[in-house]
Amino acid sequence: MHRRHLPAAALAASVVLFCGVLSLSLRAGELVVQPSPGSAAPAMQAVGAFTGPGSCAAAACHGAVRPVAGSRILQTEYTTWIAQDRHVRAFEVLSNPVSVRMAKILGVGRADTAPKCLVCHSLDVPGGRQAHTFANEGVSCEACHGPASGWLGPHTTRGWTHAQSVALGMYDTKDIVKRTERCLTCHLGTAEKSVDHEMIAAGHPDLVFDLEAFSAAMPRHWRENTDQDPFRSVRAFSLGQLVHVRSSLDRLAVRVKGPVWPEYAELDCFACHHSLTRADDSWRQAQGYTGRRPGNPPLNLSRWATARHVLAAFDEPGAAELDGVMTKLALEASRLRTDADQVVAIAAQARTMIDRGIARALSAPADAALARRLLRAVAGAAEEIAPRGERAAEQTAMAMESLYAAWARGGGGESAATKAAFNELFQQFENPSSYDPRRFVAQVRKIESSLP
């Protein structure tokens, strides 16, 4: 990707920064230059237009090669994205053989031009909302941070605040709840963005997510400020878990009312897609099918398997109460002839309870004790979680690794044996249809015994 020039509005705004005598506004799409009283910051109304990632690429902005000393931000954000971030390759994968085959199966034409694919694999916005032309360059800055035309120029002004940028169209990713919600629009889906069973059958991966695990893998391009708050990642993990469950309830409520039900992407994939074996060796048949007809795949509650322990850390009675509600939801949604209105009502009840947990998690202190307590609680529930299947086990593994990393960074100490044990654990998910809960539990116990 090459660097691009700033669009006209942003270029004009940058002139203001040097001259200090003009301010800008946009009225009915027209750039208006006005006298500025004293040295007040330039004002620009939000127009919701996207400027493309090149607008952030200058070395003096976010394209520095190394962090700039004395700056409140790294100023390497664009450089990290273009060189290391997995999102930058999101558009490229639409041209690989699997994507070409998927598009053919789905009948959507070319994957790299299909709106169904571009909505999550690129910054795909109508031409009328582009401040200037930019090619599909993966999931770039404004896909997460919002259209920049309103705040691109003014946000570099001395004294300019984050709140002012948000007022002009920037998405508030500093808010962990909102950040998670934005991630989940693609990593879980919405009414407009959806990976359904049809897409999975055609070859699209099933969607899994953990805020902290995925942020580390990006990798992060922002300052964590751990000197001031060494366990802020524990709060981010906790909120990420609860928001993930809440968003999954919203998606279920939309899908159960949709044209196709059961929508098998809401159910446990590997209840059907697993390696067949002799009845004597089948752990699924051995544990039975409590509460559902054998052969009916259950609702995928893998996100709740770990989030339940997060909620309990802040509200134990609430977590116990919500267990009952989620059990009711699973029973109702797993019926082939389900009552859609009843599913929506139960999901709304669960959502209200999770909202209370999110509020408590926002105000509770995040410290070493919380990290250790959550890690022990999630690991200690391995026997309970393991029979729920491969997806629940995978969510548990990501949660444990995120908590261990936070604990280690906060002074708990890192262990080579523990890291090796985690690597062994994640190898179990390379062939998910052959998942064995007994192996999973044994490896979790091995991790526990290796903790410093």
DOKE-947656 format. One record per residue (C-alpha): z negated, x negated, y; residue number from 1. Coordinates in Angstrom, 2 decimals. Example, Ala and Ser with C-alpha at 12.3 -4.5 7.8 and 13.67 -1.06 7.14 Angstrom:
+---------+---------+---------+------+
|      zz |      xx |      yy | numi |
+---------+---------+---------+------+
|   -7.80 |  -12.30 |   -4.50 |    1 |
|   -7.14 |  -13.67 |   -1.06 |    2 |
+---------+---------+---------+------+
This chain:
+---------+---------+---------+------+
|      zz |      xx |      yy | numi |
+---------+---------+---------+------+
|    0.00 |    0.00 |    0.00 |    1 |
|    0.81 |   -1.28 |    3.45 |    2 |
|   -1.17 |   -0.75 |    6.59 |    3 |
|    0.04 |    1.95 |    8.90 |    4 |
|   -0.15 |    2.44 |   12.66 |    5 |
|   -2.63 |    4.90 |   14.10 |    6 |
|   -1.14 |    8.32 |   14.90 |    7 |
|   -0.50 |    9.12 |   18.53 |    8 |
|   -3.72 |   11.02 |   19.13 |    9 |
|   -5.86 |    8.28 |   17.62 |   10 |
|   -3.95 |    5.59 |   19.48 |   11 |
|   -4.52 |    7.40 |   22.76 |   12 |
|   -8.20 |    7.72 |   21.93 |   13 |
|   -8.42 |    3.98 |   21.29 |   14 |
|   -7.02 |    3.37 |   24.78 |   15 |
|   -9.96 |    5.37 |   26.10 |   16 |
|  -12.35 |    3.01 |   24.36 |   17 |
|  -10.93 |    0.08 |   26.32 |   18 |
|  -10.47 |    1.78 |   29.66 |   19 |
|  -13.54 |    4.04 |   29.70 |   20 |
|  -11.98 |    6.37 |   32.26 |   21 |
|  -10.18 |    9.01 |   30.20 |   22 |
|  -11.15 |   11.63 |   27.67 |   23 |
|   -8.89 |   13.53 |   25.30 |   24 |
|   -8.73 |   17.03 |   23.98 |   25 |
|   -6.22 |   18.92 |   21.90 |   26 |
|   -5.17 |   22.36 |   23.12 |   27 |
|   -2.76 |   24.42 |   21.06 |   28 |
|   -1.55 |   21.25 |   19.35 |   29 |
|   -0.87 |   19.47 |   22.67 |   30 |
|   -2.56 |   16.19 |   23.66 |   31 |
|   -4.26 |   16.60 |   27.04 |   32 |
|   -5.49 |   13.62 |   29.10 |   33 |
|   -8.36 |   14.47 |   31.41 |   34 |
|  -10.57 |   12.54 |   33.82 |   35 |
|  -13.85 |   11.48 |   32.23 |   36 |
|  -17.09 |   11.71 |   34.16 |   37 |
|  -18.69 |    8.26 |   34.24 |   38 |
|  -18.63 |    6.51 |   30.90 |   39 |
|  -19.10 |    9.58 |   28.71 |   40 |
|  -17.63 |    9.42 |   25.20 |   41 |
|  -14.14 |   10.89 |   24.80 |   42 |
|  -14.02 |   14.45 |   23.53 |   43 |
|  -11.46 |   15.66 |   21.00 |   44 |
|  -11.38 |   19.07 |   19.41 |   45 |
|  -11.08 |   19.22 |   15.64 |   46 |
|   -7.57 |   20.21 |   14.58 |   47 |
|   -7.95 |   19.68 |   10.83 |   48 |
|   -4.98 |   17.33 |   10.53 |   49 |
|   -4.95 |   14.43 |    8.06 |   50 |
|   -3.96 |   10.96 |    9.21 |   51 |
|   -3.68 |    9.10 |    5.88 |   52 |
|   -5.61 |    6.08 |    4.57 |   53 |
|   -3.63 |    3.59 |    6.67 |   54 |
|   -5.46 |    4.87 |    9.74 |   55 |
|   -8.63 |    3.22 |    8.41 |   56 |
|   -7.04 |   -0.05 |    7.30 |   57 |
|   -7.41 |   -2.32 |   10.35 |   58 |
|   -9.66 |   -5.34 |    9.83 |   59 |
|  -11.72 |   -4.30 |   12.86 |   60 |
|  -12.26 |   -0.85 |   11.33 |   61 |
|  -12.71 |   -0.53 |    7.55 |   62 |
|  -10.26 |   -3.15 |    6.31 |   63 |
|  -12.34 |   -6.31 |    6.62 |   64 |
|  -12.23 |   -8.77 |    3.72 |   65 |
|  -16.01 |   -9.27 |    3.66 |   66 |
|  -18.94 |   -7.32 |    5.15 |   67 |
|  -19.30 |   -7.82 |    8.87 |   68 |
|  -22.63 |   -9.31 |    9.92 |   69 |
|  -24.63 |   -7.14 |   12.29 |   70 |
|  -22.54 |   -4.03 |   11.65 |   71 |
|  -24.28 |   -0.81 |   10.60 |   72 |
|  -21.45 |   -0.29 |    8.09 |   73 |
|  -19.81 |   -2.77 |    5.74 |   74 |
|  -16.36 |   -2.48 |    7.39 |   75 |
|  -14.86 |   -3.30 |    3.96 |   76 |
|  -14.60 |    0.34 |    2.86 |   77 |
|  -10.79 |    0.49 |    2.87 |   78 |
|  -10.54 |   -2.92 |    1.22 |   79 |
|  -12.87 |   -1.89 |   -1.59 |   80 |
|  -10.94 |    1.34 |   -2.09 |   81 |
|   -7.49 |   -0.25 |   -2.22 |   82 |
|   -8.55 |   -3.16 |   -4.46 |   83 |
|  -11.20 |   -1.72 |   -6.78 |   84 |
|  -11.69 |    2.02 |   -6.51 |   85 |
|  -10.47 |    4.08 |   -9.45 |   86 |
|   -9.43 |    6.88 |   -7.10 |   87 |
|   -6.60 |    4.77 |   -5.71 |   88 |
|   -4.85 |    4.95 |   -9.10 |   89 |
|   -5.23 |    8.70 |   -9.48 |   90 |
|   -1.65 |    9.38 |   -8.38 |   91 |
|   -0.16 |    6.56 |  -10.46 |   92 |
|   -1.41 |    8.04 |  -13.73 |   93 |
|    0.75 |   11.11 |  -13.15 |   94 |
|    3.77 |    9.00 |  -14.11 |   95 |
|    2.42 |    7.57 |  -17.35 |   96 |
|    3.75 |    8.80 |  -20.73 |   97 |
|    0.78 |   11.09 |  -21.44 |   98 |
|    1.12 |   12.82 |  -18.06 |   99 |
|    4.88 |   13.20 |  -18.50 |  100 |
|    4.29 |   14.80 |  -21.89 |  101 |
|    1.54 |   17.05 |  -20.51 |  102 |
|    3.77 |   18.31 |  -17.71 |  103 |
|    6.51 |   19.09 |  -20.22 |  104 |
|    4.10 |   21.02 |  -22.47 |  105 |
|    2.70 |   22.97 |  -19.51 |  106 |
|    6.13 |   23.63 |  -18.02 |  107 |
|    5.17 |   22.47 |  -14.52 |  108 |
|    8.08 |   20.09 |  -13.94 |  109 |
|    7.14 |   16.53 |  -13.00 |  110 |
|    3.42 |   15.83 |  -12.96 |  111 |
|    3.75 |   13.68 |   -9.81 |  112 |
|    5.20 |   16.64 |   -7.89 |  113 |
|    3.34 |   19.55 |   -9.50 |  114 |
|    0.77 |   21.17 |   -7.17 |  115 |
|   -1.46 |   21.84 |  -10.20 |  116 |
|   -1.79 |   18.06 |  -10.67 |  117 |
|   -1.56 |   16.83 |   -7.09 |  118 |
|   -4.47 |   18.99 |   -5.92 |  119 |
|   -6.88 |   16.52 |   -7.55 |  120 |
|   -4.78 |   13.40 |   -8.08 |  121 |
|   -3.79 |   12.83 |   -4.46 |  122 |
|   -4.45 |   13.77 |   -0.86 |  123 |
|   -2.07 |   16.70 |   -1.15 |  124 |
|   -2.00 |   18.69 |    2.09 |  125 |
|    0.73 |   20.83 |    3.68 |  126 |
|    3.10 |   19.02 |    6.01 |  127 |
|    1.78 |   21.06 |    8.93 |  128 |
|   -1.66 |   19.48 |    8.49 |  129 |
|   -0.39 |   15.90 |    8.44 |  130 |
|   -0.81 |   14.14 |   11.77 |  131 |
|    1.93 |   11.79 |   10.56 |  132 |
|    3.81 |   11.24 |    7.33 |  133 |
|    2.00 |    9.51 |    4.51 |  134 |
|    2.99 |    9.13 |    0.89 |  135 |
|    0.86 |   10.22 |   -2.02 |  136 |
|   -1.56 |    7.30 |   -2.19 |  137 |
|   -4.11 |    8.51 |   -4.67 |  138 |
|   -7.41 |   10.11 |   -3.76 |  139 |
|   -7.84 |    8.48 |   -0.39 |  140 |
|  -10.39 |    8.51 |    2.44 |  141 |
|   -9.88 |   12.02 |    3.79 |  142 |
|  -10.00 |   13.63 |    0.35 |  143 |
|  -13.74 |   13.01 |    0.54 |  144 |
|  -14.43 |   12.52 |    4.25 |  145 |
|  -12.31 |   15.37 |    5.59 |  146 |
|   -9.34 |   15.47 |    8.02 |  147 |
|   -9.72 |   12.67 |   10.56 |  148 |
|   -7.62 |   13.80 |   13.50 |  149 |
|  -10.59 |   15.22 |   15.38 |  150 |
|  -12.96 |   12.25 |   15.06 |  151 |
|  -10.80 |    9.21 |   14.25 |  152 |
|  -10.69 |    7.86 |   17.80 |  153 |
|  -14.05 |    8.96 |   19.20 |  154 |
|  -16.16 |    7.93 |   16.20 |  155 |
|  -15.95 |    4.26 |   17.22 |  156 |
|  -17.37 |    4.98 |   20.66 |  157 |
|  -20.72 |    3.41 |   21.52 |  158 |
|  -23.45 |    5.99 |   21.04 |  159 |
|  -21.26 |    8.32 |   19.01 |  160 |
|  -23.26 |   10.01 |   16.25 |  161 |
|  -22.48 |   11.07 |   12.72 |  162 |
|  -23.34 |   14.65 |   13.67 |  163 |
|  -20.65 |   14.59 |   16.37 |  164 |
|  -18.07 |   13.50 |   13.80 |  165 |
|  -19.17 |   16.25 |   11.42 |  166 |
|  -18.74 |   18.76 |   14.24 |  167 |
|  -15.15 |   17.55 |   14.62 |  168 |
|  -14.17 |   17.91 |   10.98 |  169 |
|  -15.77 |   15.02 |    9.07 |  170 |
|  -17.28 |   16.07 |    5.75 |  171 |
|  -20.95 |   15.15 |    5.58 |  172 |
|  -21.06 |   12.84 |    2.54 |  173 |
|  -24.39 |   11.44 |    3.75 |  174 |
|  -25.89 |   14.72 |    2.53 |  175 |
|  -26.30 |   14.10 |   -1.22 |  176 |
|  -26.00 |   17.79 |   -2.10 |  177 |
|  -22.77 |   18.15 |   -0.15 |  178 |
|  -21.51 |   14.83 |   -1.52 |  179 |
|  -22.04 |   16.03 |   -5.08 |  180 |
|  -20.38 |   19.35 |   -4.33 |  181 |
|  -17.34 |   17.54 |   -2.95 |  182 |
|  -17.09 |   15.29 |   -6.03 |  183 |
|  -17.39 |   18.28 |   -8.34 |  184 |
|  -14.46 |   20.12 |   -6.77 |  185 |
|  -12.31 |   17.86 |   -8.94 |  186 |
|  -14.73 |   16.41 |  -11.51 |  187 |
|  -15.79 |   19.90 |  -12.58 |  188 |
|  -13.41 |   22.30 |  -10.86 |  189 |
|  -13.30 |   25.34 |   -8.61 |  190 |
|  -11.37 |   28.59 |   -8.50 |  191 |
|   -8.50 |   26.66 |   -6.90 |  192 |
|   -8.78 |   23.41 |   -8.91 |  193 |
|   -9.17 |   23.87 |  -12.61 |  194 |
|   -8.84 |   21.95 |  -15.86 |  195 |
|   -8.77 |   24.73 |  -18.43 |  196 |
|   -8.39 |   24.78 |  -22.20 |  197 |
|   -4.60 |   24.98 |  -21.85 |  198 |
|   -4.54 |   21.70 |  -19.91 |  199 |
|   -6.95 |   20.03 |  -22.33 |  200 |
|   -4.79 |   21.14 |  -25.27 |  201 |
|   -1.80 |   19.58 |  -23.52 |  202 |
|   -3.61 |   16.24 |  -23.24 |  203 |
|   -5.82 |   16.27 |  -20.15 |  204 |
|   -9.28 |   14.75 |  -20.73 |  205 |
|  -12.24 |   17.09 |  -20.75 |  206 |
|  -14.28 |   16.76 |  -17.55 |  207 |
|  -17.65 |   15.01 |  -17.57 |  208 |
|  -19.59 |   13.77 |  -14.55 |  209 |
|  -22.79 |   12.06 |  -13.42 |  210 |
|  -23.12 |   11.35 |   -9.70 |  211 |
|  -24.87 |    7.99 |   -9.99 |  212 |
|  -22.89 |    6.73 |  -12.97 |  213 |
|  -19.57 |    7.64 |  -11.38 |  214 |
|  -20.56 |    6.25 |   -7.97 |  215 |
|  -21.40 |    2.90 |   -9.56 |  216 |
|  -18.06 |    2.88 |  -11.39 |  217 |
|  -16.01 |    3.61 |   -8.24 |  218 |
|  -17.56 |    1.12 |   -7.11 |  219 |
|  -19.66 |    2.14 |   -4.09 |  220 |
|  -18.14 |    1.26 |   -0.73 |  221 |
|  -21.18 |    2.11 |    1.39 |  222 |
|  -24.54 |    0.55 |    2.17 |  223 |
|  -27.34 |    1.91 |    0.03 |  224 |
|  -30.10 |    0.60 |    2.35 |  225 |
|  -32.35 |   -0.02 |   -0.64 |  226 |
|  -34.57 |   -2.30 |    1.47 |  227 |
|  -35.85 |    0.80 |    3.26 |  228 |
|  -35.76 |    3.11 |    0.23 |  229 |
|  -35.38 |    1.23 |   -3.07 |  230 |
|  -35.42 |    4.44 |   -5.11 |  231 |
|  -32.99 |    6.53 |   -3.09 |  232 |
|  -30.65 |    6.41 |   -6.09 |  233 |
|  -33.30 |    8.27 |   -8.12 |  234 |
|  -33.21 |   11.12 |   -5.61 |  235 |
|  -29.40 |   11.03 |   -5.68 |  236 |
|  -29.48 |   11.17 |   -9.48 |  237 |
|  -31.90 |   14.10 |   -9.47 |  238 |
|  -29.93 |   16.12 |   -6.94 |  239 |
|  -26.66 |   15.24 |   -8.64 |  240 |
|  -27.95 |   16.65 |  -11.93 |  241 |
|  -29.15 |   19.92 |  -10.41 |  242 |
|  -26.06 |   20.47 |   -8.26 |  243 |
|  -23.88 |   19.78 |  -11.30 |  244 |
|  -25.55 |   22.60 |  -13.23 |  245 |
|  -25.36 |   24.92 |  -10.23 |  246 |
|  -21.64 |   24.27 |   -9.79 |  247 |
|  -21.03 |   24.81 |  -13.51 |  248 |
|  -22.69 |   28.23 |  -13.20 |  249 |
|  -20.37 |   29.07 |  -10.31 |  250 |
|  -17.33 |   28.04 |  -12.37 |  251 |
|  -18.49 |   30.11 |  -15.36 |  252 |
|  -18.99 |   33.17 |  -13.13 |  253 |
|  -15.39 |   32.84 |  -11.91 |  254 |
|  -13.87 |   32.20 |  -15.31 |  255 |
|  -15.65 |   34.95 |  -17.21 |  256 |
|  -14.03 |   37.41 |  -14.78 |  257 |
|  -10.64 |   35.75 |  -15.11 |  258 |
|   -7.55 |   36.84 |  -17.02 |  259 |
|   -8.43 |   34.79 |  -20.12 |  260 |
|  -11.75 |   34.97 |  -21.96 |  261 |
|  -13.04 |   33.25 |  -23.88 |  262 |
|  -11.94 |   30.31 |  -21.74 |  263 |
|  -12.63 |   27.63 |  -24.32 |  264 |
|  -13.10 |   24.90 |  -21.71 |  265 |
|  -16.45 |   26.60 |  -20.96 |  266 |
|  -17.52 |   26.29 |  -24.58 |  267 |
|  -18.53 |   23.35 |  -26.74 |  268 |
|  -15.26 |   21.57 |  -27.58 |  269 |
|  -16.57 |   19.75 |  -30.61 |  270 |
|  -17.97 |   22.86 |  -32.24 |  271 |
|  -14.36 |   23.19 |  -33.39 |  272 |
|  -12.81 |   19.78 |  -32.75 |  273 |
|  -14.87 |   17.63 |  -35.08 |  274 |
|  -14.19 |   15.62 |  -38.19 |  275 |
|  -14.43 |   17.81 |  -41.27 |  276 |
|  -16.64 |   16.57 |  -44.06 |  277 |
|  -18.26 |   17.76 |  -47.28 |  278 |
|  -20.76 |   20.58 |  -46.81 |  279 |
|  -23.49 |   18.33 |  -48.19 |  280 |
|  -22.89 |   15.87 |  -45.32 |  281 |
|  -22.47 |   18.36 |  -42.45 |  282 |
|  -25.30 |   18.18 |  -39.93 |  283 |
|  -23.84 |   21.23 |  -38.15 |  284 |
|  -24.10 |   23.45 |  -41.20 |  285 |
|  -27.50 |   21.97 |  -42.05 |  286 |
|  -28.97 |   23.01 |  -38.69 |  287 |
|  -27.40 |   26.46 |  -38.82 |  288 |
|  -26.14 |   28.71 |  -36.01 |  289 |
|  -29.23 |   30.27 |  -34.50 |  290 |
|  -28.46 |   33.13 |  -32.14 |  291 |
|  -24.72 |   33.23 |  -32.74 |  292 |
|  -22.21 |   34.13 |  -35.38 |  293 |
|  -21.10 |   31.09 |  -37.45 |  294 |
|  -17.67 |   30.12 |  -36.22 |  295 |
|  -18.21 |   31.23 |  -32.62 |  296 |
|  -18.32 |   28.12 |  -30.44 |  297 |
|  -21.39 |   28.05 |  -28.14 |  298 |
|  -21.43 |   27.78 |  -24.37 |  299 |
|  -21.35 |   24.16 |  -23.22 |  300 |
|  -24.88 |   23.56 |  -21.91 |  301 |
|  -24.62 |   19.76 |  -21.93 |  302 |
|  -25.33 |   19.56 |  -18.20 |  303 |
|  -28.52 |   21.55 |  -18.62 |  304 |
|  -29.68 |   19.28 |  -21.46 |  305 |
|  -30.54 |   16.52 |  -18.97 |  306 |
|  -30.99 |   18.53 |  -15.76 |  307 |
|  -33.76 |   20.50 |  -17.44 |  308 |
|  -35.96 |   17.38 |  -17.43 |  309 |
|  -35.09 |   16.66 |  -13.80 |  310 |
|  -36.16 |   20.16 |  -12.78 |  311 |
|  -39.36 |   19.82 |  -14.83 |  312 |
|  -40.29 |   16.69 |  -12.86 |  313 |
|  -40.43 |   18.81 |   -9.69 |  314 |
|  -41.25 |   22.24 |  -11.11 |  315 |
|  -42.43 |   22.39 |  -14.74 |  316 |
|  -43.08 |   26.17 |  -14.80 |  317 |
|  -39.72 |   26.78 |  -13.17 |  318 |
|  -37.96 |   24.64 |  -15.77 |  319 |
|  -39.66 |   26.54 |  -18.61 |  320 |
|  -38.67 |   29.87 |  -17.04 |  321 |
|  -35.10 |   28.69 |  -16.54 |  322 |
|  -34.92 |   27.60 |  -20.19 |  323 |
|  -35.22 |   31.26 |  -21.13 |  324 |
|  -32.55 |   32.32 |  -18.64 |  325 |
|  -30.12 |   29.65 |  -19.84 |  326 |
|  -30.70 |   30.72 |  -23.45 |  327 |
|  -29.84 |   34.31 |  -22.50 |  328 |
|  -26.74 |   33.06 |  -20.68 |  329 |
|  -25.60 |   31.01 |  -23.69 |  330 |
|  -26.04 |   33.96 |  -26.06 |  331 |
|  -24.14 |   36.37 |  -23.82 |  332 |
|  -21.29 |   33.98 |  -22.93 |  333 |
|  -20.74 |   32.90 |  -26.54 |  334 |
|  -19.81 |   36.39 |  -27.69 |  335 |
|  -16.11 |   37.00 |  -28.12 |  336 |
|  -16.56 |   40.45 |  -26.54 |  337 |
|  -18.92 |   39.44 |  -23.79 |  338 |
|  -20.08 |   41.57 |  -20.88 |  339 |
|  -18.62 |   39.69 |  -17.91 |  340 |
|  -20.83 |   41.45 |  -15.37 |  341 |
|  -23.91 |   40.52 |  -17.39 |  342 |
|  -22.85 |   36.85 |  -17.55 |  343 |
|  -22.31 |   36.80 |  -13.79 |  344 |
|  -25.72 |   38.39 |  -13.18 |  345 |
|  -27.55 |   35.92 |  -15.44 |  346 |
|  -25.69 |   32.99 |  -13.87 |  347 |
|  -26.72 |   34.20 |  -10.40 |  348 |
|  -30.35 |   34.42 |  -11.54 |  349 |
|  -30.20 |   30.87 |  -12.89 |  350 |
|  -28.51 |   29.65 |   -9.71 |  351 |
|  -31.33 |   31.00 |   -7.54 |  352 |
|  -33.89 |   29.15 |   -9.64 |  353 |
|  -31.92 |   25.90 |   -9.44 |  354 |
|  -31.69 |   26.31 |   -5.66 |  355 |
|  -35.50 |   26.20 |   -5.57 |  356 |
|  -35.46 |   23.02 |   -7.64 |  357 |
|  -32.96 |   21.39 |   -5.30 |  358 |
|  -35.17 |   22.20 |   -2.31 |  359 |
|  -38.16 |   20.59 |   -4.05 |  360 |
|  -36.18 |   17.52 |   -5.07 |  361 |
|  -35.06 |   17.03 |   -1.46 |  362 |
|  -38.63 |   16.91 |   -0.18 |  363 |
|  -40.36 |   15.08 |   -3.05 |  364 |
|  -40.89 |   11.31 |   -2.93 |  365 |
|  -38.58 |    9.18 |   -5.06 |  366 |
|  -40.39 |    6.13 |   -6.41 |  367 |
|  -40.79 |    3.91 |   -9.46 |  368 |
|  -43.10 |    6.43 |  -11.09 |  369 |
|  -40.46 |    9.17 |  -10.83 |  370 |
|  -37.73 |    6.89 |  -12.21 |  371 |
|  -39.91 |    5.89 |  -15.15 |  372 |
|  -41.05 |    9.46 |  -15.80 |  373 |
|  -37.50 |   10.81 |  -15.80 |  374 |
|  -36.23 |    8.00 |  -18.02 |  375 |
|  -39.01 |    8.56 |  -20.55 |  376 |
|  -38.55 |   12.35 |  -20.45 |  377 |
|  -34.79 |   12.26 |  -21.04 |  378 |
|  -35.07 |    9.62 |  -23.77 |  379 |
|  -38.03 |   11.43 |  -25.34 |  380 |
|  -35.94 |   14.60 |  -25.71 |  381 |
|  -33.29 |   12.85 |  -27.82 |  382 |
|  -34.15 |   14.81 |  -31.01 |  383 |
|  -33.89 |   18.08 |  -29.07 |  384 |
|  -30.67 |   17.14 |  -27.26 |  385 |
|  -28.79 |   15.46 |  -30.12 |  386 |
|  -28.02 |   18.67 |  -32.10 |  387 |
|  -26.43 |   20.21 |  -29.01 |  388 |
|  -23.42 |   18.01 |  -29.65 |  389 |
|  -21.44 |   15.09 |  -28.32 |  390 |
|  -21.16 |   16.26 |  -24.71 |  391 |
|  -24.92 |   16.73 |  -24.34 |  392 |
|  -25.49 |   13.31 |  -25.89 |  393 |
|  -22.98 |   11.72 |  -23.51 |  394 |
|  -24.63 |   13.31 |  -20.47 |  395 |
|  -27.94 |   11.98 |  -21.75 |  396 |
|  -26.57 |    8.47 |  -22.13 |  397 |
|  -25.19 |    8.46 |  -18.58 |  398 |
|  -28.47 |    9.83 |  -17.23 |  399 |
|  -30.54 |    7.21 |  -19.03 |  400 |
|  -28.32 |    4.38 |  -17.83 |  401 |
|  -28.46 |    5.59 |  -14.22 |  402 |
|  -32.24 |    5.87 |  -14.32 |  403 |
|  -32.64 |    2.49 |  -15.99 |  404 |
|  -30.45 |    0.85 |  -13.33 |  405 |
|  -32.51 |    2.45 |  -10.54 |  406 |
|  -35.76 |    1.39 |  -12.16 |  407 |
|  -34.51 |   -2.18 |  -12.69 |  408 |
|  -33.31 |   -2.46 |   -9.07 |  409 |
|  -36.67 |   -1.17 |   -7.86 |  410 |
|  -38.57 |   -3.98 |   -9.55 |  411 |
|  -38.86 |   -2.75 |  -13.14 |  412 |
|  -36.93 |   -5.74 |  -14.38 |  413 |
|  -33.62 |   -5.96 |  -16.21 |  414 |
|  -33.38 |   -6.75 |  -19.90 |  415 |
|  -30.34 |   -8.23 |  -21.67 |  416 |
|  -31.45 |   -6.47 |  -24.85 |  417 |
|  -31.52 |   -3.10 |  -23.07 |  418 |
|  -28.05 |   -3.59 |  -21.59 |  419 |
|  -26.70 |   -4.50 |  -25.02 |  420 |
|  -28.35 |   -1.43 |  -26.51 |  421 |
|  -26.69 |    0.78 |  -23.89 |  422 |
|  -23.30 |   -0.74 |  -24.73 |  423 |
|  -23.86 |    0.18 |  -28.38 |  424 |
|  -24.86 |    3.70 |  -27.39 |  425 |
|  -21.68 |    4.34 |  -25.38 |  426 |
|  -19.54 |    3.10 |  -28.27 |  427 |
|  -20.61 |    6.23 |  -30.14 |  428 |
|  -18.54 |    8.36 |  -27.76 |  429 |
|  -15.26 |    6.49 |  -28.26 |  430 |
|  -14.45 |    8.83 |  -31.17 |  431 |
|  -16.30 |   11.98 |  -30.12 |  432 |
|  -15.21 |   14.18 |  -33.02 |  433 |
|  -17.16 |   11.93 |  -35.40 |  434 |
|  -20.39 |   12.15 |  -33.38 |  435 |
|  -23.52 |   11.97 |  -35.51 |  436 |
|  -26.83 |   13.05 |  -33.91 |  437 |
|  -28.83 |   10.84 |  -36.26 |  438 |
|  -27.06 |    7.70 |  -35.02 |  439 |
|  -27.50 |    8.87 |  -31.43 |  440 |
|  -31.26 |    9.37 |  -31.78 |  441 |
|  -31.67 |    6.02 |  -33.52 |  442 |
|  -29.86 |    4.21 |  -30.71 |  443 |
|  -31.90 |    5.97 |  -28.01 |  444 |
|  -35.05 |    4.84 |  -29.76 |  445 |
|  -33.66 |    1.30 |  -29.83 |  446 |
|  -33.15 |    1.46 |  -26.06 |  447 |
|  -36.68 |    2.75 |  -25.57 |  448 |
|  -38.14 |   -0.13 |  -27.60 |  449 |
|  -36.17 |   -2.68 |  -25.55 |  450 |
|  -37.41 |   -1.49 |  -22.15 |  451 |
|  -39.45 |   -4.16 |  -20.33 |  452 |
+---------+---------+---------+------+
